[in-house]
Amino acid sequence: MLNLKDIEEIFIGKFDIQDFKILKKDREYSDRYTEYKKIPLNRDLFLAIKGNIEEKKLVVLKNFLVEFLEKDKLVANLMKKLEVLEREFVNLSTINQFIISSEFEKEVLEKFFLTIGEEFKYAFIKNGKVLINTGIDTNFLKTIKGKLRKTDRLSFRYLSGEVFAIKSNFLSIILFSPNKKIDDFYKELIEVKLFLLRNIFIYLGEYSVDELTGFYSKKKLFIDIKHIKNKIGLILNIRNFNYVNNVFGINFGDKVLKEFTTILRELLPKNKYIYRITGDKFLILFDDFDKAQRFFFLLDKVLQAGINVFHDSTQEFVILNLSVQGVLLRTLTEQYIDNAIVYLKKHHFNGKNLISFEEEILPLLNRDLESLKIVQKAIAKHSIIPAFQKIVGLKEEDYYYEALMRIKLNDKIYNPGQFLEIAKEKGLYPKLSNILLNRALTYAKYLKTKVSINVEISDILRKDFINNIVRTVDGLKLLRENVVFEITESEYMGNYFNEVKEVIFKLKNAGFLIAIDDFGSGYSNFQSLTEIPIDIIKIDGSLIKDITKNKKLKYIVSSIVSMARLLDIKTVAEFVSNEEIYEEVLKLDIDYAQGFFIDKPKFLEDILEEHPELG
């Protein structure tokens, strides 16, 4: 359990102790610590102290350590049993409930205060709930609890005596001496006791209790759901919690979680099934669907009204208006719970605050599983093929092709929208991209014109990318100036701009052409135009598809075209889907157009059939 060195560090500097050692009984240590007072603790250990400490306090200290070492050994043995019994969840939960019950705490603290031998009134608080109170006035106790929201330690004179209170995460001890001042020795002893008690709970928390909130852990949830029947799960996610951490700091974020915890306990005082899954995500079990729904909307209303959280730096309360997003689960399994958390991050669900896992997430999960199977089969069978879409010159009678990724399995064609997202999520996209790249280059020699191929930033940053491309292109006897690499700007490019820039310069020096795809979309910026040697800008389809309906889009596109012309960069309009858009693109003096109105994507055999001269 606790390392003996950790215990030593707690005591050094306290109680007028210069040095403090807990040593094993052997000749070497006996000979080394000749200047220390030596006090036996048990058969194996003795206490070595250097410093001036009163004999009475020394006896109290010894008794305290003897009691703690016995308790620590008991907990260590119980923890070993918990590990052995982990799969036998019924017995496990019974043992666990005993360990963290108030009876256990009461026994520990009663023995502790008997060891001290002083007449103190005390209260023990866990997760904001008073579990033990030996005579402190209830209203006065409530006042002290309020003060502990601002600080972790306080001490003040009260009546003829003194109050000392200390907090460590979700545990607090309040000490009241009615008739005299509390000796600093006992304050420090209480601090050590709370630290040790908290650490016992942390070790237990690896199994069942979350350290910050005091709620049950994810590990215990997965044990519980194996034997708890007929319950509805409600997963709660605090919206924009990252914003709180980023603006106010992680320590303040932890305080927000504690306030959130307090609200949950106040709204659900009798619910024993509240779990902290991870970060700002919690799960609560309810008896039925309607109760879970009603609670969710009540909680959201309370949070939006605002909560007060004390900020240590400003010494003021900050009012936060929070909201939550929830997922209801009728079926409670580890996989479903994990999937619900993942899909909460991935999808917005049309702005809904509360969704049903079975009705809204499960269909997406099944769809993604099918898509994953398609990707895995396609990689195994090398069934990734290019479809070529013509990009036509608007000023000169020339054209070239873009190679678009398709999967062909059992005579069925799959478009990127059906598989690309899951391929990237599962780390399979590089394999798809590599197969497509080699196949597109192989087919390009039949087209006898330029071919543009999409590559990800992660593709071109591979160490062997340039060497492999040069070897493949030269081996196929293709002209390097007929190979265009389309790169989509992204957040990833911004993070590795210098590395990307270096690779693009090498590609240009090797004789290849460079295009920036989706220019004008979310992450694109003008830095790339000034620092990277670009040949072609492909104007994002979101700017083109509504250009006949929105004058502002027309102005934006016009400015991009003007700038490109000044920089001697060719422009391509994507998503030219009808004649009206085509005519508008012509007026804007764009160099090339691409879209279904110009040409639909076709496989190589279809192109060769239309143009026998290429064969």
N, C-alpha and C positions, 0 to 999 in steps of 0.2 A: 504494500500500500504506500504510505508516505515515506519518502526518503529521509533517513536520519539527519542528513546534512540540511535538508529543508527545515527540520525542527530546530536544529542548532542556530540557523540564521535568524529564526524568529526571536530567539531569546537574547542573542548578543546585543548589547546596548540597552537592554531593559533590566530593571531591578538592581542597578549598580553592578551588573555583571560585565567583566572585561572580556572573558572568554568562557565558552560553554561547549562541552563535548559530551556526547553519548558514546561510550566506548565498549567494545567487547572485552570480556575478562580474559586477558592473557598476559604473559610476562612482559612482552615488548611494550605494551601500552602502560603497564604498571610502572615500568622503569622510566618511561619518557616524561610522564606528567607528574613530576615530583612536587611541583609548587602548587598543585591544584588540590582543593578539597574533593575527596572521593566518597561518593555515596552509592551503595548498591541499589539497583532498581529491581532486578530480578535475577534469575540464575545465570543469565548470559550477558547482561549489560550493567554498567555502572555509570554514574553521573560524575563528571569532572568539572569543577567550577573554579574560575579564577576571579577574585573580586571580593569586595566587602558586602556581605549580605547577612541580615539578622538571622539568628538561629531559627526563630519562629517561622519566618518567611521561607527559610530553606526547607523546613519540614513540609510546609504547604506545597512548595514547588515540587518536592519529591513525590508527595502523595498524588499531586496532579498528574505528573508524568507516568507514575505507575498505573493510575486509572486509565490514562489515555492509551498507553502501550497495550494494555489488556483489551481495550475496546477496538483498537486498530487491528490487532491480531484476529479478533472475532469477525470484524468486517472483511478482512482479507480472506478468511476461511469461507465466509458466506459468498463472497464474490467468486471464489473458485467453484463453489457449488452451483452458482448461477450459470457459469459458463458451461458446466457439465449438463445442467438441466435446461439449457436454452431451448431445445426442441420440444421438451415436455412442457408446453406452455401453461397448462393448468396449475401444475405444481410450482412452476416458476413464478407465476403471477402471485400465488399465495405467499411464497417466501418474500417476494419483492414488496408486497403490501405491508408485510410485517416490518421489514427493514425501514421503510420510510413512513411508518405510521407515527402518530403523535405519542403513542405509548413508548416507542423507542426513544423519541426525543425527551419525553418526560423523565424516563429512567436515567438518561445520560445527564440531564441538567440537574436533577435532584441529587444525584451522586456527586456532581461537581460542586454544588453549593454546600453540601455536607462536608466536602473536603476543605472548602474555604473556612468554614467554622464561624462565619459572621452572619448577623441577622439582617439580611437584605430581602427586600421585596423585588421580584423580578417578573418580567414578561418575555415570552418567546414568540416571535412573529415569523410566519413563513408565507410568502406570496401575499402579503398584506393582510393575512388572517391571523388573529391572535389565537394561538394554540394553547399557551400556558400563561396564566396570570395568577400570581400568588398574593394579590392584595392591592395592586395599584388601582386607583380610581379610574373607572372606565372612560369618563369624559377627559380626564387629564391624559390618559393613555392615548386617546384619539388625537389630542393636541400634539403630543410628542411624535406620533406617526406622521402627522402633517409636516412637522419640522424636518423629519428625516427624508422628505422628498427633495429638500434643497441641499442636504449635506449627508455624508456617510458617518459622521461622528459629532456628538455634541455633549456638553457637560455644563450644568448650571446649578446654583444653590436654590433650594426649594424648602420653605418652612424652616425647620431647624436642621435640615440635612442637605442632601445633594442628589441630583439625578444624573446618571450617565447612560447614554444610548449610543449604540454602534450598529451599523448596517454593513452587510457584505452580500452584494447581489440580492437574492430573494430571501435572505435570512436576516433577522434583527434581534438583538437582545437589549432590553431596557432594564436598568438597575436603579433601585431607589433605596437610599439609606435614610430612614426617617429622622434620625437624631444626631447624625454627625456627618462630617465630610468624608467622602470615599477616598481611601488611600490610593495614590497613583499605582501602587503595586497591584491592587485588585482590578483597576481599570485595564492595565496592561495584560493581566491574566485573563480577563473577560475577552479582550481583543484576540488573544492567542486562541482561547477556547472557540470563539466564533469562527476563526480562520480554520481551525482543525475540523470543526463540525461541518463547515461549508465544504472542505475538501473531501470529507467522507461522502457528502451528497454528490460532489462532482464525479467521484469514482463510480458511485451508484448511478449517476446520471448518464454515464456511458451506456448503461443498460436501459434506464427508464426515465430519468428526469433531465429536462433541459435546464442548463445552468442559469441562463439569463432570466427566463420567465417562470421557471418552476413547473411548467406544464410537462406532461409526459412527452417522451421523445418519439421520433419516427420509428426507432427500433422497437420500442414497446408497442406502438400502433400495429406494426406488422405481426407481432406476437398475438395481440388482442383480437385482431380481425379473424384469426383462425378459429376462435371459439365464440365470439360475440355474434349473435344472429339477429336478423330482423331489425337492422339499424340503417338509417340513411346517413351518408357522409356529406358534409358540407366543407369544401376547401375554400379558405379565405385568402385572398391576396391583396395586400395594401397597395393601392395604385400609386405610382410615381414615388415609391419609397427611396429609390436611388437618388432622387432629387433632394430628399431630406438629408441623406448622408453626404451628398456632394456639397450642399450649401452650408449645413450646420455642423457637419463632422460626424464620424462614426459613433463617438461617445454619446452625442445628443441623439443619434438614431437609436441607440440602445435604450435611452430614456423613453423615447417615443414608443418603442416596443413594450416597455414596462407599463406605460400608461394604457396602451392597447390591451395588455394583459389584464390590468385592473378593470377595465370596462367589460371585458368578456366575463370576468368573475362576478361582477355586479349584476350583469344581465342574466347570467346563468349560474346562480349560486348553488344549485343542486346537481348540475351536470358534472359527472365524474369522468367524462370522456372528451377531454380537450387536449390536443396534441400540437406541438410545434414541429412542423415537418422540416422546414429549412428557412433561413433568413426571415422574410416577412410573410411566410406562408404557414397557415395553421389549418388543422382539420378538427371538426367537431362532429360527434355522433348524436343523432336525434332518433326519437321513436318513430316519427313519420315524416313524410315529404312536406306536408303543410306547415308543421312546426318549424322545420328548417327554413322554409321560404319566409315565414313571418319573422323569424329571428334575423335573417339576413337584412331585410328591409328596415327593421328597427335599428340594427347596428349601423347601417349606412346613414340613417337619419341622425343618430347620435353623433357619429364621426363628422358629418358635414356641418353640424352645429358648432363644431370647434372643440379642441381639447387644449388644455394648458400644460405646457412642458417647461420646466425650469432650465434655463441656459446658464451653465457655470461661468462662462466668460463674461457675459453681460450682466449676470446676477439679476436677470429679469425672466418673467414667464413669457414664452412665445406661444401665440395662439395659432394652431394648425387646423385647417379644414381638410380632413382626409376623406377618402372614399374607398370602398372595397369592391373587388370583383370576386364572384363566387362560382363554384362548380358543384352541382349536386350529383351524387353517385348513389344509385340504387344497389349496385354490385360492388362490394369492397374487396379488392385484391391489390397486391403490391404493384402489379403491372398497370392496372387501371389508375391507381393513385399517382404513380410516376408519370404515366402518359398524360394525365390531366394537368399536372404541373408544367410539363414540356409544352403542351398545346396552348396553355394560357399565355406563354411567352411568344409563341409563334403566330397566333391568330387574334384578330380583334373582335370577331363574332358580331360584326355590324354594330359595334358600340354597346352591346348588351352588358349589363352588370352581372346578371345571373343567368347561367346556362346549365343545361342538363348534359352530363357526360354521355349517357346512352343515346340521346337524341342528336347531339351536335358535335361531340368530339369523336365518338366511336365510329361514325361513318367516315370521318377524315382519317382516322387511324387505319381502318380497313382499306381505304383507298391507297394510303401510303404503303401499306404492306404489299398490296398488289403491284404498285409501281416499283417497289424495291425488288420484287421477284422478277419483273420485266427487265430491270437494269442488270441484275445478276445473270440472268439467262443471256442477255445481249452481250455481256462481256465474255461469258464462257464460250459463246458461239461466234464471237466477232461479228455480231449482226448490227453493228452501227454503220450506217451508210450516209453519204452526202446527198442532199437534194440541192440542185443548183437553181438559183433565182437570178434572172438577168437584171443588171443595172445599166440603164440606157442613157447615153449622152444626149443632152438637150440642145447643145450648141454644135456639136459635130456628130456625124453618123458613126459612132463607135459604141461599144458596149463591153462589159465584162460580167463575170458571175460571182455571186457569193455562195459559198458552200454552207448549207444549213444542216444541222444534225437531225437525223431520223433513226429510229430503231425499226427493224423489219423482222418480225417473228411470225412464223406460220401464215405467211402472206398477209399479215396485218401490219399497218404502218402506224407508228406512235410518234406524235409530235413532242417537242421539248416540254411543252406545258404539262404533259402527262408524266414526266419522269425526271426532269432536270433538277427540281428543288430537292427531291429526296436523294438523288445521286450526290448532290453537293453536301447535303446534311450528313450522309453516311460515309463521306470521304471517297466515293467511287467516281466522282467526276473526272479526275486526272486520267483514269483508265479509259473512260469514254472518249475524252478529248484526244488522247494519244492515238486511239484506233481511227477516229474520224480524220485527224490531221494526216496520217499516213495514207489513208484511203483517198482523201480529197486530192492530195498531191499526185497520187498514182493516176486518178481519173483526169487530172488537169491537163495532162499531155494530149488527151483526145480533143479537148475544147479549143486548143490553139489560140487562147487569149488569156488575159489576166484572170486570176482566181483569187478572191478574197476569203480568208479563213479567220473565224473568230478564235481568239486565244484569251485565256484568263491571265490575270497578273501572276497567279500562282504557277501557271504554265511557263511563262517566259523567265521566271526567276529560278527555275530548275537549272542546276549547274551545267547539265549536258544539253540544254535546249538548243543553243545556237549550233554547236558541233553536229548534233543529230539532224537539224534542219538543213544545214549546208551539205552534209553527206547525202541525205535523201534527195534533195533538189538536184544536186549535181549528178547523182546516180541515175536519176530519171531523165537527165538531159533537158531540164526545164530552164528557161531564162529566169534568173533571180528577180529581174525587174517585173516579171509577170506574176509574182507572188506577193499578195498584200496581206499583212497581218492586222486584223481589226482588234483593237484593245478597248475594252469598256472601262471608263474611269469609275472608280469606286472608292469607298473609305479606305480599303486595303491599299490602293495605289497611293493615297495621301500619306499613309504610314510608312511606305517604302519608296517614296518618290525618287530619291537619289539612286537607289538600286535599279528601279525601273528605267530611269533616264539613261543609266550606263548601258543596260542591255539594248535599249532602243537605238542608241548611237552605234552599237556594234552591229545590229541588224542593218541599219542604214549603210554603214561602211561596207557591209558584205554585199550590198546591192539590192536589198529587199525594200518594199514600200510599206509605209505605216499609215494606218487609218485610226482615228478616234471614233468609236461607235457611241451612239446615243448621246451626242453632244447637246448640251442644253438641259439634260435631266438632272436629278438631284445632286450628284456629287461632282459633276463636271465643272471645271473652272478654267480661267484663261492662262493660268500659270503654265500648263502643258504646251500652249501655243507659242509661248515666248522662249521656253527652255528645251523643248523636245523637237527634233526634226520631223514634222508631220507633213504627209503628202495629201491626205484626204480627211475632211470632216464629214461624218454622217450625222445629219441633224435629226435629233430624237423624234420618233413618230408621234409623241404626245404633243409636239409643237405643230406638226404637219396635219394631223387628222382632223383638227377643228379649225384650220387656218381660214376657211371660208366663212366661219361663223363668228370669229373673234378677232377684232382688229389689233388687239394688243399682241396676239400671237404673231400676226403678220409683221408688226414692228420689230418684235424680238428676232424673228427669222431674218428679216431684212438686215438688221444690224450684224448678225452673225455672218451673213453672206458678204457684206461690205468689208468686214474685218478680215475674213478669209482671203478675199481678193487682194487686199493690201499686203497680206503675208504670202501671197502666191500659193494658196492652199485650195485644192479643189473641194467642191461641196456636193453632197448627195442628200436628196430629200427622201426619207423613208415614209412608209405608210401612204403612198399615193394610190388610193383605193378607188377613185372615180375620176371622171373627166373634169369635173368642177375643180377638184384639188389640183389636177394636172395643169389646168390652165393658169391657176394662181401661182403654181410653182414656176411655170414658164415666165410669168411677169416679174418674178423676183430674181431672175437671172441666175438661178441655181444651175450648176454644171450637169448633174446627173439626177435621175429619178429611179426609185425602186418601189414596188408595191404590186398588188394584185391587178391594178388597172394596166400596168406595164407588162407584167409577166408573172405567172404563178410558178412556184418551185417545181422543178421536174427532175426526174432521175436521169442518169447519163444515157441509158438506152432510149429514153423518149426523145432526148435532145438529138441523139445521133439519127434517130428515125426521121425527125423533122428536117435535119440538115445532113443528108447523106454525104455531102462534100467533105464533112469533117472526118468521116470514116476513112 
